[in-house]
Amino acid sequence: MKIPILYGPRDLRIEEQPLDTDHLEPDELWIETEITAFKIGTDRGNYEGAEQVPGAPDYPRWVGDSNLGVVRGIGQGVTRFQVGDRVVTRQAHQSEYITRESASIVKVPEGAHPEDAVFAHLYALSALCYHKAHFVPGENVAVVGLGVLGLGAVALGPLFGARVVGIGNSPVRLEMNERMGAHAGFLYDDPDLEAKLDDFTGGAGIDLVILTANPWPAYRTSVEIVRPDGRVSIVSLMGRGEPSLDFNPLAMEWFYAKGISLIAVSGPPADLYPNTRQPSLEENRFSAERTCAHVLSLMAEGRLEPKRLITHRFHYSEMVQAYEMAYHREKNMLGVVFNWKD
Ligand SMILES: NC(=O)c1ccc[n+]([C@@H]2O[C@H](COP(=O)([O-])OP(=O)(O)OC[C@H]3O[C@@H](n4cnc5c(N)ncnc54)[C@H](OP(=O)(O)O)[C@@H]3O)[C@@H](O)[C@H]2O)c1
C-alpha cells in the first residue's frame, strides 16, 4: 500500500509499505481509499514543524485524517458493515488499510456525493463547535476564521437555525463565506466592525463566537465582539505556529467585566438528557460518530455541500505540492481532495 510519511518539517515522502489483507481478524475491516481531504490548519502545523499537538505522534508520522473508501473485506465477527459499503474514517492519507470495527467508521448514505462525504468528519467537528456551547436556535453566531472548519460552521449554522456572520482576513474568504450561506461577512480589522455587528444583530449582540483561527489577533476579535455573558467556542489551537501573545487574554475588560465563557472544542459535549435507560445507547447522543452521521444525512439531502469549496483536486502522488501551497498560506486554496485511484 502507498502512504505519505512526514519525516520532519517540509519532508513528506510517499512510501510503499506491505499490507496483509488475507488474514483479517474477526473484528477487522480491509478498506480501499478512494479520496482523502486535506485538514489544512492542523496538517500545515505538522508540516511546518509547529509545536506538537498533545497526543499526536512525533516524526516520522502519518498525515491526514479524512478518508473516504470502500470496504473490500471483513472479519467473521464484523456486523455493522458489509463488503462494498462506502465509509468515512479518520484514518490517514493512504491507499488502503486495515482497521477494527470499534474504530471511528461511519457508513456513507445513498445520495451523499463522495466529494461532500469525505469532509464529513471535519464538518462534524464544526458541528461540535455548536453542540459544546449548547447553541440555541435563533442565536446570532459569528465565525472567526474562514478555513475548512470555519466555513463548515458557516454552512451548518443556518441548518441549525443560527443567524451567521463570517469574520475573515481576506476578501477571497468572504466570498467563500457568502457561497456557503452566511447571512453576512466582514473583515476582522474592519474599523466599523462593532457598528456593523450591532446592526446585523439588531442590537442583541453576538451570542456565540466560533473561533477557528490560531493567531492571537483572532482571539482578541472574538472576545471583543461577543456580547456580555456570551460564549466563545474555541476549536483552533491558539498560538500554534503563530507569533507569541502580546496582551492579557483574560483581561478584566473582556473576561470579568463581560462575564463571558471560553469553551474548548475537544471531546464530546455535555449530554443534558443522557439516555440512562438503554445501556446499549448510553454512548453520548452527540458523539463524533453520531454527529458525523447527522452531517452525512444533510449531505445526502443535498442541504450541505462542502464540494462547493473544493479549489484543488490532486492525484495523491502530487501531495507534496498541496502541502507546500498550505505552507505558503495560499488564500485561493481551501477545499483540497486527493484522488487515490492509480
Ligand atoms: N479542536 C480540535 O479537535 C481540532 C481538530 C482539527 C483542527 N483543529 C484546529 O482548528 C483550526 C482550524 O482548522 P482549519 O483547517 O479550518 O484551519 P485554517 O485553514 O488555518 O483556517 C483558519 C483561517 O483563519 C484565518 N485567520 C487567521 N487570522 C485571522 C484573523 N485574525 N481573523 C480572521 N481569520 C483569520 C487563517 O488565515 P491564514 O491562513 O492567513 O492564517 C485561515 O484562513 C486549526 O487551528 C486546526 O489546527 C482543531
The ligand as a Tripos MOL2 file, in Angstrom:
@<TRIPOS>MOLECULE
LIG
   48    52     1     0     0
SMALL
NO_CHARGES

@<TRIPOS>ATOM
      1 N1        -10.0630   21.1350   18.3860 N.am      1 LIG1
      2 C1         -9.8450   20.1390   17.5610 C.2       1 LIG1
      3 O1        -10.1720   18.9620   17.8370 O.2       1 LIG1
      4 C2         -9.2370   20.4290   16.2240 C.ar      1 LIG1
      5 C3         -9.2420   19.4510   15.2420 C.ar      1 LIG1
      6 C4         -8.7910   19.8090   13.9770 C.ar      1 LIG1
      7 C5         -8.2730   21.0800   13.7450 C.ar      1 LIG1
      8 N2         -8.2090   21.9650   14.7570 N.ar      1 LIG1
      9 C6         -7.6890   23.3110   14.5800 C.3       1 LIG1
     10 O2         -8.7530   24.1210   14.1240 O.3       1 LIG1
     11 C7         -8.2100   25.2390   13.4190 C.3       1 LIG1
     12 C8         -8.9620   25.4450   12.1190 C.3       1 LIG1
     13 O3         -8.6700   24.4190   11.2050 O.3       1 LIG1
     14 P1         -8.7300   24.7820    9.6310 P.3       1 LIG1
     15 O4         -8.2850   23.6010    8.8890 O.co2     1 LIG1
     16 O5        -10.0270   25.3940    9.3030 O.co2     1 LIG1
     17 O6         -7.5490   25.8610    9.6360 O.3       1 LIG1
     18 P2         -7.1780   27.0650    8.6490 P.3       1 LIG1
     19 O7         -7.3870   26.6560    7.2460 O.co2     1 LIG1
     20 O8         -5.8760   27.5630    9.1050 O.co2     1 LIG1
     21 O9         -8.3250   28.1710    8.9960 O.3       1 LIG1
     22 C9         -8.1260   29.2840    9.7960 C.3       1 LIG1
     23 C10        -8.3590   30.5190    8.9270 C.3       1 LIG1
     24 O10        -8.3940   31.6930    9.7500 O.3       1 LIG1
     25 C11        -7.6380   32.7080    9.0960 C.3       1 LIG1
     26 N3         -7.2320   33.7450   10.0370 N.ar      1 LIG1
     27 C12        -6.0160   33.9620   10.6020 C.ar      1 LIG1
     28 N4         -6.0500   35.0480   11.4040 N.ar      1 LIG1
     29 C13        -7.3130   35.5450   11.3320 C.ar      1 LIG1
     30 C14        -7.9800   36.6550   11.9240 C.ar      1 LIG1
     31 N5         -7.3420   37.4870   12.7620 N.pl3     1 LIG1
     32 N6         -9.2860   36.8590   11.6400 N.ar      1 LIG1
     33 C15        -9.9400   36.0510   10.7820 C.ar      1 LIG1
     34 N7         -9.3590   34.9730   10.1600 N.ar      1 LIG1
     35 C16        -8.0700   34.7310   10.4470 C.ar      1 LIG1
     36 C17        -6.4740   31.9270    8.5020 C.3       1 LIG1
     37 O11        -5.8010   32.6860    7.5200 O.3       1 LIG1
     38 P3         -4.2190   32.4320    7.2910 P.3       1 LIG1
     39 O12        -4.1480   31.1810    6.5090 O.co2     1 LIG1
     40 O13        -3.8020   33.6660    6.5470 O.co2     1 LIG1
     41 O14        -3.6010   32.3300    8.6590 O.co2     1 LIG1
     42 C18        -7.2220   30.7340    7.9020 C.3       1 LIG1
     43 O15        -7.7670   31.0530    6.6620 O.3       1 LIG1
     44 C19        -6.7300   24.9350   13.2290 C.3       1 LIG1
     45 O16        -6.0430   25.5640   14.2430 O.3       1 LIG1
     46 C20        -6.6410   23.4610   13.4890 C.3       1 LIG1
     47 O17        -5.3860   23.0590   13.9540 O.3       1 LIG1
     48 C21        -8.6930   21.6700   15.9730 C.ar      1 LIG1
@<TRIPOS>BOND
     1     1     2 1
     2     2     3 2
     3     2     4 1
     4     4     5 ar
     5     4    48 ar
     6     5     6 ar
     7     6     7 ar
     8     7     8 ar
     9     8     9 1
    10     8    48 ar
    11     9    10 1
    12     9    46 1
    13    10    11 1
    14    11    12 1
    15    11    44 1
    16    12    13 1
    17    13    14 1
    18    14    15 2
    19    14    16 1
    20    14    17 1
    21    17    18 1
    22    18    19 2
    23    18    20 1
    24    18    21 1
    25    21    22 1
    26    22    23 1
    27    23    24 1
    28    23    42 1
    29    24    25 1
    30    25    26 1
    31    25    36 1
    32    26    27 ar
    33    26    35 ar
    34    27    28 ar
    35    28    29 ar
    36    29    30 ar
    37    29    35 ar
    38    30    31 1
    39    30    32 ar
    40    32    33 ar
    41    33    34 ar
    42    34    35 ar
    43    36    37 1
    44    36    42 1
    45    37    38 1
    46    38    39 2
    47    38    40 1
    48    38    41 1
    49    42    43 1
    50    44    45 1
    51    44    46 1
    52    46    47 1
@<TRIPOS>SUBSTRUCTURE
     1 LIG1         1 GROUP 0 **** ****
